[in-house]
Amino acid sequence: MNPPYAHPDPDRDYANGAFIPGATDYPARWQAKSAAFRAGLGPRARLDLPYGPEARQKLDLFLPDTPARGTVVFVHGGYWLAFGREDWSHLAAGPLARGWAVALPSYTLAPEARIGAMTREIAAALRFVAAEIPGPLIVTGHSAGGHLAARMGCADLHLPVARVVPISPLAELEPLRATAMNRDLRLDAEEVAAESPARLALRRGTSAHVWVGSQERPAFLWQARTLSEEWGCPWTPAPGQHHFNVIDGLEDPASPLTETLLSL
């Protein structure tokens, strides 16, 4: 299943930084804000908790100052090739201020792992979190993390997930087979079919809402709308937001994104 516009250069379809002013400045800002956020939480930040035996199978768990209402899990993006949980701690601020615990897992990246293995790792992280913190489990994530968040809501995994809010998700993986990054991702037809949330059923009892920036690349708007149509769930193209700032609302407990995330 490819987008109807079928751009002759698939890599351009999924190139975000080339179309965002000051794109190269974002990672350093994210890292600085995340470090400051962790430092400010003191003992309410439980860091480097292992949910599996491998080096990147660890998560950070941030606790509110009252008994948690449940847990939000944020899965980071980076085209399954880059970044880690340490780059995104600041995005816990909104749900944390609303009384939710927030967990951020890392996972093994490509080419060391294939996407199906990453799905299994994040599922293991969710089971770990569910055993640690009582209450509802909400999963969100951005870009490739949006894909993994969406997978956590799919019926085949049988996970106790109350709600998924994929942000700018890669929901249909077939177009990525034509990109240069597939040399590391190694997507084939079988894995595309098994790991594309847009081809899988949403688990009964799990609610969903797809979020994307209105100023994102056409491919990401197509991905978001495709998932919302296949799942029959709402989608929001957030006004004026691009692929790098669409996540900023998670820092604000009163933002439309945080409100949507926590609307069980």
Secondary structure, 3 states (H helix, E strand, C coil): CCCCCCCCCHHHHCCCHHHCCCHHHHHHHHHHHHHHHHHHHHHHEEEEEECCCCCCCEEEEECCCCCCCCEEEEECCCCCCCCCHHHCHHHHHHHHHCCCEEEEECCCCCCCCCHHHHHHHHHHHHHHHHHHCCCCEEEEEECHHHHHHHHHCEHHHCCCCCEEEEECCCCCCHHHHHCCCHHHHCCCHHHHHHHCHHHCCECCCCEECEEEECCCCHHHHHHHHHHHHHHCCCEEEECCCCCCCCCHHHHCCCCHHHHHHCCC
